[in-house]
Amino acid sequence: MDSLTLLRDNLADLTSYSLLAVGLLILGFVGLELVTPGNLRTKIWNEGNRSAVILAVAQSLGLIFALASAITADVGLELWRGIVNTAVYGVVTIALMMFSFVLIDLLTPGRLGAVLLGHEDDAAAPKDAPGRHHPAVWLNAVIFVAIGLFVSAALSL
């Protein structure tokens, strides 16, 4: 294979997987938006809600780990097969993350989304401070990253 053909094929792979990854990251954010109260974008960009940022970043990191492993697992497949496989793994990872959020919500007191995004802790800040966050947000953040790592590990078998 000549170097121009290799470059063309690599650019096609790069572009295809990058567009898919961006789409799945957006889908993941939309999924998180659906299971949390209020407008997550507003909480992050307008209110500066640290809990919302922590959740979104952790979910993105977990999904990135899973997608990177999915892409690596698809080496050697035709591009379209790799894209389909990676899309399926990405959607399953997002579904597992949203399921974990809903399950934790059912197992803990109160409405998890309202507690995490409602500024109910952080004694150093006034009650209405936009930067306040509940410490339990870290539990969900770790679970989101862990799910991404578990999917990644499963794909490396």
C-alpha positions as CSV (number, residue, x, y, z in Angstrom):
1,M,0.0,0.0,0.0
2,D,1.5,3.3,-1.0
3,S,1.8,6.2,1.5
4,L,-1.0,8.3,-0.1
5,T,-3.5,5.4,0.1
6,L,-2.5,4.9,3.8
7,L,-2.9,8.6,4.5
8,R,-6.3,8.6,2.9
9,D,-7.5,5.6,4.8
10,N,-6.1,6.9,8.1
11,L,-7.9,10.3,7.5
12,A,-11.1,8.5,6.8
13,D,-10.8,6.4,10.0
14,L,-9.9,9.5,12.0
15,T,-12.7,11.6,10.7
16,S,-15.3,8.8,11.0
17,Y,-14.4,7.8,14.6
18,S,-14.1,11.5,15.6
19,L,-17.5,12.4,14.3
20,L,-19.0,9.3,16.0
21,A,-17.3,10.1,19.3
22,V,-18.5,13.7,19.3
23,G,-22.0,12.5,18.5
24,L,-21.9,9.9,21.3
25,L,-20.6,12.5,23.8
26,I,-23.5,14.7,22.9
27,L,-25.9,11.8,23.2
28,G,-24.4,11.0,26.6
29,F,-24.9,14.6,27.7
30,V,-28.5,14.5,26.5
31,G,-29.0,11.3,28.5
32,L,-27.6,12.9,31.6
33,E,-29.9,15.9,31.0
34,L,-32.9,13.5,30.9
35,V,-32.1,11.9,34.3
36,T,-31.2,15.2,36.2
37,P,-33.7,17.9,37.1
38,G,-33.7,21.3,35.4
39,N,-31.6,22.3,32.4
40,L,-28.1,20.8,32.8
41,R,-26.6,23.3,30.3
42,T,-28.0,26.2,32.2
43,K,-26.7,24.7,35.5
44,I,-23.2,24.4,34.0
45,W,-22.8,27.5,31.8
46,N,-25.0,30.0,33.5
47,E,-25.1,29.0,37.1
48,G,-21.6,27.6,37.4
49,N,-23.0,24.6,39.3
50,R,-19.9,22.5,40.2
51,S,-21.9,19.4,40.8
52,A,-23.3,19.5,37.3
53,V,-19.8,20.0,35.9
54,I,-18.5,17.1,38.0
55,L,-21.2,14.8,36.7
56,A,-20.8,15.8,33.1
57,V,-17.0,15.6,33.2
58,A,-17.0,12.2,34.9
59,Q,-19.6,10.9,32.4
60,S,-17.6,12.2,29.5
61,L,-14.3,10.7,30.8
62,G,-16.0,7.3,31.3
63,L,-17.5,7.4,27.9
64,I,-14.1,8.4,26.4
65,F,-12.4,5.4,28.0
66,A,-15.0,3.1,26.6
67,L,-14.9,4.6,23.1
68,A,-11.1,4.5,22.9
69,S,-11.2,0.8,23.8
70,A,-14.0,0.2,21.3
71,I,-12.0,1.8,18.5
72,T,-8.9,-0.1,19.5
73,A,-10.9,-3.4,19.6
74,D,-12.1,-2.7,16.0
75,V,-8.6,-2.5,14.5
76,G,-8.5,-4.7,11.4
77,L,-12.2,-4.5,10.7
78,E,-13.7,-2.7,7.7
79,L,-14.4,0.9,8.6
80,W,-18.2,0.6,8.5
81,R,-18.1,-2.5,10.8
82,G,-15.8,-0.7,13.3
83,I,-18.1,2.4,13.3
84,V,-21.2,0.2,13.9
85,N,-19.5,-1.7,16.7
86,T,-18.2,1.5,18.4
87,A,-21.6,3.1,18.1
88,V,-23.2,0.1,19.8
89,Y,-20.6,0.0,22.6
90,G,-21.0,3.7,23.1
91,V,-24.8,3.6,23.4
92,V,-24.6,0.6,25.8
93,T,-22.1,2.5,27.9
94,I,-24.4,5.6,28.0
95,A,-27.4,3.3,28.9
96,L,-25.4,1.7,31.7
97,M,-24.4,5.1,33.1
98,M,-28.0,6.4,33.0
99,F,-29.2,3.1,34.6
100,S,-26.6,3.5,37.4
101,F,-27.8,7.1,38.1
102,V,-31.5,6.0,38.2
103,L,-30.6,3.0,40.4
104,I,-28.6,5.1,42.9
105,D,-31.6,7.5,42.9
106,L,-33.9,4.7,43.9
107,L,-31.5,3.4,46.6
108,T,-30.7,6.8,48.3
109,P,-33.0,9.2,50.2
110,G,-34.5,12.1,48.3
111,R,-34.3,12.7,44.6
112,L,-30.6,12.2,43.7
113,G,-30.6,14.8,40.9
114,A,-32.2,17.4,43.1
115,V,-29.8,16.7,45.9
116,L,-26.7,16.7,43.7
117,L,-27.6,19.8,41.7
118,G,-29.5,21.7,44.3
119,H,-26.6,23.2,46.3
120,E,-27.5,21.4,49.5
121,D,-24.1,21.2,51.1
122,D,-20.7,22.8,51.3
123,A,-20.9,24.8,54.6
124,A,-18.3,27.3,53.4
125,A,-20.6,28.8,50.8
126,P,-23.9,30.7,51.4
127,K,-27.1,28.7,50.8
128,D,-27.7,30.2,47.4
129,A,-24.1,30.2,46.1
130,P,-23.9,28.7,42.6
131,G,-20.6,26.9,43.4
132,R,-22.1,24.8,46.2
133,H,-22.2,21.0,45.7
134,H,-23.3,17.9,47.6
135,P,-20.4,15.5,48.4
136,A,-22.4,12.6,47.0
137,V,-21.8,13.9,43.5
138,W,-18.4,12.3,43.8
139,L,-20.0,8.8,44.2
140,N,-21.8,9.2,40.9
141,A,-18.7,10.6,39.3
142,V,-16.6,7.6,40.3
143,I,-19.4,5.2,39.1
144,F,-19.5,6.9,35.7
145,V,-15.8,6.6,35.3
146,A,-15.8,3.1,36.6
147,I,-18.5,2.0,34.1
148,G,-16.3,3.4,31.3
149,L,-13.3,1.5,32.6
150,F,-15.3,-1.7,33.0
151,V,-16.6,-1.5,29.4
152,S,-13.0,-0.7,28.3
153,A,-11.7,-3.8,30.2
154,A,-14.4,-6.0,28.7
155,L,-13.5,-4.9,25.2
156,S,-9.8,-5.7,25.8
157,L,-10.6,-9.4,26.5
